[in-house]
Amino acid sequence: MPKKRTINRKVCRNCKAILPYNVVKCPYCGSSDFVEEYAGFVIIINSERSQIAREKNLKEGIWAIKLF
């Protein structure tokens, strides 16, 4: 079973962006629905050159793969 992460961050349940714990509203999608446990993440540095970013329609940032 994958290890769950909880490290002073929370994840937007709507778009899966990993954000600082003190954020009230997601800057990517505007949602205020968050979870604290996730497994795996991907970091997008350059969304124009990233195949994963194009396929999943992601912007630059840190994104969770699986939410709990």
C-alpha positions as CSV (number, residue, x, y, z in Angstrom):
1,M,0.0,0.0,0.0
2,P,1.4,3.4,-0.9
3,K,2.5,5.7,1.9
4,K,0.2,8.6,2.6
5,R,1.7,12.1,2.8
6,T,0.8,14.8,5.3
7,I,3.5,17.5,5.4
8,N,2.1,21.0,6.2
9,R,0.4,21.1,2.9
10,K,-3.1,20.4,1.7
11,V,-4.5,19.4,-1.7
12,C,-7.4,20.9,-3.6
13,R,-10.0,18.2,-4.0
14,N,-11.2,19.7,-7.3
15,C,-7.9,20.2,-9.3
16,K,-5.4,18.3,-7.1
17,A,-3.0,21.2,-6.6
18,I,-0.7,20.8,-3.6
19,L,-0.8,24.1,-1.7
20,P,0.6,25.6,1.6
21,Y,-1.6,24.8,4.6
22,N,-2.6,28.4,5.2
23,V,-4.2,28.9,1.8
24,V,-8.0,29.5,2.1
25,K,-8.9,29.4,-1.6
26,C,-7.2,27.4,-4.4
27,P,-5.4,29.9,-6.8
28,Y,-5.8,27.5,-9.7
29,C,-9.6,26.7,-9.6
30,G,-11.0,28.8,-6.8
31,S,-12.3,25.9,-4.8
32,S,-12.1,25.9,-1.0
33,D,-12.6,22.1,-0.6
34,F,-9.2,20.6,0.5
35,V,-7.9,17.2,1.8
36,E,-4.7,16.6,3.7
37,E,-3.7,13.1,2.7
38,Y,-2.4,12.2,-0.8
39,A,0.0,9.7,-2.4
40,G,2.4,10.7,-5.1
41,F,2.9,14.0,-6.8
42,V,4.3,15.5,-10.0
43,I,6.1,18.9,-10.3
44,I,5.5,20.8,-13.5
45,I,8.2,23.4,-14.2
46,N,7.4,24.3,-17.8
47,S,3.9,23.4,-18.8
48,E,4.6,24.2,-22.5
49,R,7.3,21.5,-22.8
50,S,5.8,18.9,-20.4
51,Q,3.9,16.1,-22.1
52,I,2.2,15.2,-18.8
53,A,1.0,18.9,-18.4
54,R,-0.4,18.8,-21.9
55,E,-2.2,15.5,-21.4
56,K,-3.7,16.4,-18.0
57,N,-4.1,20.1,-18.7
58,L,-1.9,21.2,-15.8
59,K,-0.2,24.5,-15.2
60,E,3.2,25.1,-13.5
61,G,3.0,23.8,-9.9
62,I,2.9,20.7,-7.7
63,W,0.1,18.3,-8.3
64,A,-1.1,15.3,-6.3
65,I,-1.6,12.0,-8.1
66,K,-4.0,10.2,-5.7
67,L,-6.2,11.7,-2.9
68,F,-7.5,9.9,0.2
